[in-house]
Amino acid sequence: MTEQTIPGPIGPAARRGPLRAGDRVQLTDAKGRMHTIQLRQDGHFHTHRGGIDHADVIGLPDGSVVRTAEDHEYLVLRPLLSDYVMGMPRGAAIVYPKDAGQIVQMGDIFTGAVVVEAGVGSGALAMSLLTTVGTGGRLISIERRADFAEIARANVRAWFGADHPAWEVHVGDLADVLPTVADEAGVDRVVLDMLAPWENIDAVTWALAPGGVVLAYVATTTQLSRFVEDLRDSGSFTEPQAWESLVRTWHVEGLAVRPDHRMVGHTGFLVTARRLAPGTVPPQRTRRPAPGARASDESAVPPSGEAWTPEAVGERTSSERKVRRVARDLRARAAYDDATAGEDRNG
Ligand SMILES: C[S@@+](CC[C@H](N)C(=O)[O-])C[C@H]1O[C@@H](n2cnc3c(N)ncnc32)[C@H](O)[C@@H]1O
């Protein structure tokens, strides 16, 4: 991360140095069981094997061991962004850290860039994008559901400790909002994580500066095919590149060195393409798409005639009831954080 220009909890200082009141920390016991707490001057962590006063943790170096009254040990660490994202409250399904890494690198997100992201969902990807564009960049996140936008705002604020100055969240449909937030100069990058990214190709074509990158993250091959074919048909982009990443973790203990038995088998597919200069005619492709790959074909996807819904593509979204509960809990947490922020940081 480059030099931050603003003081306060955003920036490297917040994640360095001794543990402070207000920090979120993970306590891990010898069996690997983990608890996440927020340190407060007067706080107390209860376990069935004795408690720990937060005051005994505050001031220790990150990565210290603390003991309960019954001599039960806990390792204390500030969470990494990948830990935080996997454990934070969700409305919509999140982009996993392995894909966020690919998106930042292959989408060529750079410090100072102007990036559009839709939808913002639970805010997981937004945190990686913000970390990369930094306070000198601009992340414009667009989300059609107001309740998801609220959850994302609370998650992102809790991670950075304040509203990130490079971030703006707009509630609405990408196609409607984009023309109101992008200007003639165009944006550098557009990242789409939504059900039907092909519906927004015209808006993205208008908003992207020549040479800019569009990147889509989709869950199924039917979405992948439709997006790639429609990008090609638009004539405004370079030949799309599509891929997925598989990450296999390893068990390394003595002579037992092997892949773990379990892995995340599938998250999504990624597609990138670059905006051509207006008026540029891309070289004619010699290969033709298979019948059914295009929206205009009778046999086009989805073949069953189903509508493109989160359920149809197997996307896991929380029930309305759960989303309301998550939003309510986050509001209560934010109110508590605000009420105690002054005393914790000063204490
Ligand atoms: C899978 S979630 C995004 C998750 C997010 N990237 C994260 O890491 O937390 C997809 C989101 O796209 C939103 N969405 C779908 N179509 C949209 C559109 N046309 N404009 C804006 N948001 C849209 C949905 O409401 C949903 O919240």
The ligand as an SDF file (V2000), in Angstrom:
LIG
                    3D

 27 29  0  0  0  0  0  0  0  0999 V2000
  -22.8950  -11.8870   -5.3970 C   0  0  0  0  0  0  0  0  0  0  0  0
  -23.3700  -10.3220   -4.8830 S   0  0  0  0  0  0  0  0  0  0  0  0
  -21.8940   -9.3370   -4.8690 C   0  0  0  0  0  0  0  0  0  0  0  0
  -20.9470   -9.6990   -3.7520 C   0  0  0  0  0  0  0  0  0  0  0  0
  -19.8140   -8.7290   -3.5670 C   0  0  0  0  0  0  0  0  0  0  0  0
  -18.9750   -8.6610   -4.7320 N   0  0  0  0  0  0  0  0  0  0  0  0
  -18.9860   -9.0890   -2.3370 C   0  0  0  0  0  0  0  0  0  0  0  0
  -17.8150   -9.4820   -2.4960 O   0  0  0  0  0  0  0  0  0  0  0  0
  -19.4830   -8.9810   -1.2110 O   0  0  0  0  0  0  0  0  0  0  0  0
  -24.2190   -9.6920   -6.2870 C   0  0  0  0  0  0  0  0  0  0  0  0
  -24.8730   -8.3690   -6.0210 C   0  0  0  0  0  0  0  0  0  0  0  0
  -25.1960   -7.7340   -7.2370 O   0  0  0  0  0  0  0  0  0  0  0  0
  -26.3770   -6.9830   -7.0500 C   0  0  0  0  0  0  0  0  0  0  0  0
  -26.8770   -6.6910   -8.3960 N   0  0  0  0  0  0  0  0  0  0  0  0
  -27.3460   -7.5730   -9.3250 C   0  0  0  0  0  0  0  0  0  0  0  0
  -27.6450   -6.9450  -10.4700 N   0  0  0  0  0  0  0  0  0  0  0  0
  -27.3450   -5.6300  -10.2870 C   0  0  0  0  0  0  0  0  0  0  0  0
  -27.4240   -4.4690  -11.1250 C   0  0  0  0  0  0  0  0  0  0  0  0
  -27.8570   -4.5440  -12.3800 N   0  0  0  0  0  0  0  0  0  0  0  0
  -27.0400   -3.2740  -10.6180 N   0  0  0  0  0  0  0  0  0  0  0  0
  -26.5890   -3.1910   -9.3330 C   0  0  0  0  0  0  0  0  0  0  0  0
  -26.4910   -4.2500   -8.5050 N   0  0  0  0  0  0  0  0  0  0  0  0
  -26.8540   -5.4600   -8.9740 C   0  0  0  0  0  0  0  0  0  0  0  0
  -27.2320   -7.9010   -6.1860 C   0  0  0  0  0  0  0  0  0  0  0  0
  -28.2450   -7.2000   -5.4910 O   0  0  0  0  0  0  0  0  0  0  0  0
  -26.1870   -8.5030   -5.2550 C   0  0  0  0  0  0  0  0  0  0  0  0
  -26.0610   -7.7780   -4.0640 O   0  0  0  0  0  0  0  0  0  0  0  0
  1  2  1  0
  2  3  1  0
  2 10  1  0
  3  4  1  0
  4  5  1  0
  5  6  1  0
  5  7  1  0
  7  8  2  0
  7  9  1  0
 10 11  1  0
 11 12  1  0
 11 26  1  0
 12 13  1  0
 13 14  1  0
 13 24  1  0
 14 15  1  0
 14 23  1  0
 15 16  2  0
 16 17  1  0
 17 18  1  0
 17 23  2  0
 18 19  1  0
 18 20  2  0
 20 21  1  0
 21 22  2  0
 22 23  1  0
 24 25  1  0
 24 26  1  0
 26 27  1  0
M  CHG  2   2   1   9  -1
M  END
$$$$
